[in-house]
Amino acid sequence: MNSTYFELIDDFLSDSDTILETLTDEVSWEEREIKIFGKTYNQPRLVAWQGDLPYKYSGGIWSAAPFSETVYLLKKAVELETETTYNGVLLNLYRDGRDSMGWHSDNEKELGVAPIVSSLSFGAERNFRIRSKREKGSSFSIALRNNSLFVMKPGCQELYEHTLPKTSKPKGIRINLTFRKLY
Ligand SMILES: O=C(O)CCC(=O)C(=O)O
């Protein structure tokens, strides 16, 4: 899939066999809370942030933290492919099909105007849904497979929202890394 706003590259790395396991062990995963209409819930996934700057988003604030070894190498590979540099990565670990992420755009002001956000996935294939902010009811799904790179190009966050919905299908663990550039 390749369009003005999105690009999907399957089989991104030539050797990705051990990455899921390595990232599971290497990253300091946290179960974080989120407040919705005044009520506090655990986020339905494990999360981590690595980056040169702190990052503030709806799930709270993350302090700056160094890139771990494998994440740094992945960042380099994604930078080469997308011809962009990144100084932060939000990591999500979905334990099974019940873990998810709600509708949102990556439009925090630290990302600047028209950011590029590059999303690398390992582990279980999950459906990623995208909907237009302008044309209500216009949405589509993309299968994010193991070792796929999905690039959300400039303009995408302004025009579209995305979600990683729950599924009742049996699903194993999945790790997703979204590389971002903060100002
Ligand atoms: O896990 C995914 O593919 C979605 C991640 C995402 O939407 C985000 O980090 O903003």
PDBQT file of the ligand as one rigid body, heavy atoms in Angstrom, charges set to zero:
ROOT
HETATM    1  O1  LIG A 201       0.073  -0.365  17.819  1.00  0.00    +0.000 OA
HETATM    2  C1  LIG A 201      -0.185   0.326  16.845  1.00  0.00    +0.000 C 
HETATM    3  O2  LIG A 201      -0.050  -0.078  15.702  1.00  0.00    +0.000 OA
HETATM    4  C2  LIG A 201      -0.747   1.707  17.084  1.00  0.00    +0.000 C 
HETATM    5  C3  LIG A 201       0.189   2.605  17.829  1.00  0.00    +0.000 C 
HETATM    6  C4  LIG A 201      -0.300   4.003  17.856  1.00  0.00    +0.000 C 
HETATM    7  O3  LIG A 201      -1.353   4.325  17.365  1.00  0.00    +0.000 OA
HETATM    8  C5  LIG A 201       0.508   5.047  18.499  1.00  0.00    +0.000 C 
HETATM    9  O4  LIG A 201       1.539   4.740  19.132  1.00  0.00    +0.000 OA
HETATM   10  O5  LIG A 201       0.108   6.213  18.395  1.00  0.00    +0.000 OA
ENDROOT
TORSDOF 0
